[in-house]
Amino acid sequence: MVGLSLGQEGATPGDLLTDSSARTAGRGRRIANGAGWGLGYLALVAIAGPVVWVLAGVFARALPHWQWKVLWTTGAAGTGGLLNEIVGSLLLLLGVAILAGAVGLGTGIYLAEYSKGRLGGFLRTASEVLAGIPSIVLGYVGYIAFVVTFHWSFSLLAGLITLTLMGIPYTAKSTELALRQVPTGYREGADALGMPATHALRRITLRTALPGIATGLLVALALSLGETAPLLYTAGFTSSLPSLQLTHAPVAYLTYAVWTFYNQPSAQAVDLSYDAAVILVVLLLVILVVSRLVVGRSQRYSETSGR
């Protein structure tokens, strides 16, 4: 205590002022840090709160009357099961994964690796414009083009192409960004080893960018799974199981059951709408889990996983 008192007595006014400023700055940093964490928690509540509220409402209305037979029985006019809607939705998802994945991947590779000048800028602008078009507008364009002009009628192919047009911008953009984030040293190392450009792209660059590519594709699939408006104009609806006929054969899908059955006077139809909503939520959760697994498994090819 004596030494401390002597030290304080021997301190100059400048030292005391510096010590006071440091304490004030430390207090200010703690306040700012606490405010930042508080805003972060509020943002988390603002994002997660509505999701939890919607999910709780859907499951609370569906579980009391849930029957497992809706998964393997077909229905008609709001009665029976949802097998035809489930199979139709899965077929649409599979088609979007193939078409949007192939076209979006090719577009993203071209924009990231080969495009130069105005053509690349034009393609990026066109992709961004396509991503901003409302889904109902794309559905109406698909109706005019495929149902009316090409005389395909309501069909799986018409709905599939329309959903693919919605998913391509997300897949292409994610592919381009993922490829641009691959370290330049990877490409330079492959070139120094004498690898052909296409072999290096396939074996090194694409593997490193796989997490971002997979994320973009799965986002496109999730968006396609939840769409209703474009399918009303192009796929129509049917009470039968989907066939392998691509045109002149309507197809059922889960979002139609959610949107239509809920407004019917029959209590059984309303119950089926909630069942369809639960199945949609479960499918979305499966997509999210698969995306996390794919990203986690492919992280070993990224530069950060080796550190």
N, C-alpha and C positions, 0 to 999 in steps of 0.2 A: 504494500500500500504506500509505503514511504517512497519507494522507487517510482511508483506510478505518479505520485503527487509531484516528485521532483521533475519527472519527465514532462508532465503537463505544465509545470511552472516554467520549464525551459523552452516550451514550444513557442514558436513565433506566431504572430497573427495569420501569416500566410499558411502555415501548417494547419492551424485550426480551421481556416476557411476551406482548405482542400479536403480535410476530413469530413467537414459538414456537407460539402458538395458531393462527395462520394456516397455518404449515407443517403442523401436526397435522391441521387441518381439510382442507387440500388432499390430504394423504396418505389421509385417511379417504374423501374423495370418489373418489379414484382406485381405492381398494380396492372401494368400493361399485359403482363403474362397471364394474370388471373382473368382480365377482361377478354383476352383472346381465347382462353379455354372456355370461358362462359359462353361466348358467341359460337364457338365450335359445338358445344353441347346443345345450344338452342337450334343451330342448323341441323344437327342430327335428329332432334325431336321433330323439327318441321318436316324433315324428309321421311323419317321412319314412322311418325305418328299416323299420317293418312294411310300408309301401307298397312300398318297393323289394324287400323280401324276397318278398312275395306276387307281385309282377309278375315278378321274376326266376324264381321257381319255376314260374309258369304258362308263361312263354315258353320256359324251358329244357326243359319236358316236351312242349311243342307243336311247336316248330320242327323237331326232328329228323325228325318224320314228317309235317310239314305238306305238304298238297297243295292247290294252288289250285282244283282242281275241286270242292272242298267248297262253294265259293261259288256255283256255278251248277248243282249237281246236287241232286236231292231224295234223301231217305233214308227208311229204314223199319227200326224195331227196332234202332237202333244201327249201321246199315250205310249206305253211300252217302255223301250229302252233307248239307248243312245249309241248303239254299236255302229250304225251307218254314219253318224256324225263323227265318231272317233276315227273310224277308218278313213273317211274322207279328209279329215284334218291331217292325219298322218301322211296320206298320199300327197297332199299339197305341200307339207313340210319337206318330204323327201324330194319332190320336184324342185322346190325353191333351193334346197341345199345343193342340188346338182347344177341347175341352170345359173342361179345367182352366184354360186361358188365358182363355177368355171368362167363365166363372163366377167365377174368382178375381179377374180384373181388375175385373169389375163389383162384386164384394163389397168389394174394397179401395177402389175409388172411393167407394162409398157410406159406408164406415166413416170414410174420411179427410175427405170433403167435406160429407156430408149428415147423418150419424147424430148424434142428440142423445139424451141421457137414457139410460134403462134399456135401450132396444132395442139401441143400439150396444154397450153392455156385455155384453148377453146374446149378441149375435152373436160378439163377440170371445171370450167364454168358450166358446161352442159350437165355434168354430174351433180353439181350443187343445185342447179335449177330443178333438175329432176327430183332430188331429195326434198325440195321445198314444195312440190306440187301436192295439194291435198289428195288424200287417198280416194275420196269420192269422185274427184275430177278424173283421176286415172281410171277409175271404174267405169265412168261414163264414156271415156275415150275407148276403153277396151270393149264396151258394149257396141259402140258404133263400128269399130274396126273389125272385131272378131265375130260378134253375134249377127250384126246386120250386113256388113260389107262382105265378109268371107263366108257367111251363111253357116257358121259352125253351131249356131244355136247356143243355149246355155250348156257349158261343157267344162270338163276338167282342164283341158288345154287352154281355153280362154282365161279361166281364173288363174291358172298357173303362170301364164305369161304376164298377166297383170301384176301378180304378186312379185314376180321376178323383177319387173321394172322398178318396183318399190325397193327391193333389196339390193340391187346392183350398186347404187351410190354408196351405201354403207360398206359393202364388201370392198369395193374399189378404193375408197378413201382409206380404210384401215390397212389394206395391203400396201398402198403407196407409202403411208406414214411409217408402217413397220419396216419396210425395206429401206427407207431413207435413214432410219435410226440404226441400221446395221453399221458397225464401225468400218471406216474406210480401210483399215488395216487388214480386215478379212479379205476384201477384194484384192488388195495389193499382194497379200501373201499367196493367194491362189494364183494370181498372175505370175508371181515370181517362181512358183513351182511348175509353171507351164500348163496349168489347167485350161481347157477351153472355156470360153465365157459361159456357155450354156451349162456345162458341167458344174462350174463354180456356183452358178446361180441356183441350180437344183440341189447340190449337195451341201452348200455352205450358207449362202445368203438366205434362201427360203427357209431353211431349218432354223436359222437364228431368228427370223421374223415370224415364225409360226405362231407364237402366242398372240401377237397383235392381229394376225390374219384370222385366226380361229375366233377371237373375240368379236371381230367385225361380222363374220359370217353368222355367229350365234345370235348377235343382236338383230341381224336381218331376219333370222328364223323366228325370234321372239316377236318381232313386229308383225310378221306375216301371220303368225298364229292368232294374234288378237284382232285381225282386221275383219270387218263385216261389210262395209259399204262397197268396196270394189268387187267382192264376191257376189253380192246381190245382183249386180249388173251383168256379171260374166258367168258365174258358176250356177246360178239359180239355186234350186234345192230339190231334193227327192227323198222319198221315204224308203228307198231301196238302197242296198249296199252298192258302193261304187263298182263299176266294171272297168275293164282295161280299155274300153273305148274312149278315145281322147276327145272326140267331137260328137255333137248331137246326143249327149248323155249328161244331164245335170248331175251334180254331186252335192252331198250333204256335208256340213261342217258345224263345229260346235258353237261358233259365235252366232250362227243363225238361230240355234235353239235358245241361247241366252236372250237374244234380242226379241224373238217372236213369241216363244212360249210364255214369257213373263207377262205379256199383255193379253193372254187368253183368259177367258172366265173360268176355265177348269182349274181346280186346285192341283190336280195331278200334273197338268202342263206347267204350272208355276213351279211345282217341286222339281220337275225335270230341268227347268231353266237354271235353278240353283245347283242341281247336280252337274249340269254342263259347265257352270262357272267353276265349280270345285275341280273338275277334271282339267279345265284350262289352266287353273292355277298350279295344279300338280305337274302338268306338262311343262309349264314355264319354269318351275323349280328344277325339274329334271334337266332342262336346257342349261340353266345356270350352273348346276352341279357339274354337268358334263364340261361346260366351258372352263370351270375352275380346274377340273382334272386334266383337261388337255393343256391348259396354260402351265399348270404346275409340272406336268410330265415333260413338256417341251422346254422348260426353263433351263435345262442342262445344256442346251445349245447356245444360250445367250451368254454374253460377255459377263454379265453381273453374277451369274450363278457360279462362275469359276473363281470368284474372288473370296 
